[in-house]
Amino acid sequence: MHARTGRTVRDLRRENRTAVLRRLYFDGPMSRLMLGPATGLSSGSVSNVVAELVAEGLVEEAGSVDSAGGRPRTLVRITPASGFMIGVDIGETRIRIELFDLTLTELARTERALASSGPRTARYDVDLVVAHLRDGIAEVLRAADVPADRLIGVGVGVPGIVARDAEDGAVVHGQTIGWDAVPFERLLRAAVDLPEGVPYWIDNGAKTLGQAEMWFGAGRGARSAVVVLFGSGVGACVLTDPMGPGRAIEWGHLTVRVRGRRCRCGAQGCLEAYAGAEALLERWREAGGQPPADTDEETALTAMLAAAYPAEATADPDATALAVLEETAEYLGAGFADLINLFQPERILVGGWAGLQLGARFLENVSGYAREYALRYPASRTGIGLGTLGPEAVTVGAALLPLVDFFAQGGRRPESKPAAPAPAWKSALQDRVSP
């Protein structure tokens, strides 16, 4: 049966379930009476949907509240253990894997360090990354004693541009890490021991960071924002809908200096060649500084900040480190100005491990340069601040990818398909990632 709009009754039921689940997720626990005006549904529709969701175990009773002159009203909420998500952050120095329940409570986590020295392409060897995910996903499921068939999906934040292919699923174009059209989803499906029907959601790490900050962090309440992921490299996500997924942009490869420094993407003068943590440390070394040897970028950046901004008030700052950081603040300010002029966001938020370290020290200087270089009117309407979710924000945002789809489907978990004999290419890929 079709409604006049062309939607089927099944579509309408799914949309009603989605409306109730989303409202309970963000504002619950709520009574059925409260859900009516909050969702725009009739009391009868709310009662029917809640009854369905309770019967399926997605929603549970959560106490009661007094009513004006009547019986207490029963509150309902999302059932935390009714589904689980895995979020993965493939970062510059490590891979972080976390298991969450349906209310985003962390149940287990594991990390796999990436090599801190040697060629970047070797650090991001695809077979090694896939093996880390295979072992890490199995580890968090085992640690929390969660059956794999209870997963509603696995979300993965990756560096680079993600395209979709009908045969391979998510294909990653990560020019700075040597990933040229890597069929990453196909590789994961071949290697990771999960039921066939568990979906993978693979997207740019800056996009997952933006989703998390917009839903739960410093972006809440904003109509639009640009969230910057500042780590070894630089990326950003533009969000024009508080509940929408946002759009990843390669902000780090905006040209800030014609024929400037060589970027790790191969071009010259990119913002990332001046403002990424890797470039910062290189510029400090080139200027005569002495970054710690044989250590990872996070430790080296901490040392650079300590040298430029010594904790003891009587100590002299390292003039070389301070000069490099002050120049970097201007480059970043110019980059922020471009974001302001192009997108006129309500907020610009800085996240990522390097962004959180640096922002506490010189975000005020960056903001000053941004207002100096941007058009006055949009600059006056844009707030600039730090993200509030910490270094785990990319992982949280990655876990939101399957959750968003789960709610959009009205809380229907994808059906697992019966296992089929592995094709020859799958067996070969499993052999490649075996220890």
Helices and strands as residue ranges (DSSP letters): H 9-27, E 30-31, H 32-39, H 43-55, E 59-65, E 73-78, G 80-82, E 84-90, E 94-101, E 106-113, H 120-123, H 126-144, G 148-150, E 151-158, E 161-165, E 169-174, G 175-177, E 179-182, H 184-191, E 200-204, H 205-216, E 225-230, E 234-239, E 247-249, G 251-253, H 272-275, H 277-286, H 297-308, H 319-343, E 347-351, H 353-373, H 376-380, E 383-386, G 390-392, H 393-408, H 424-433
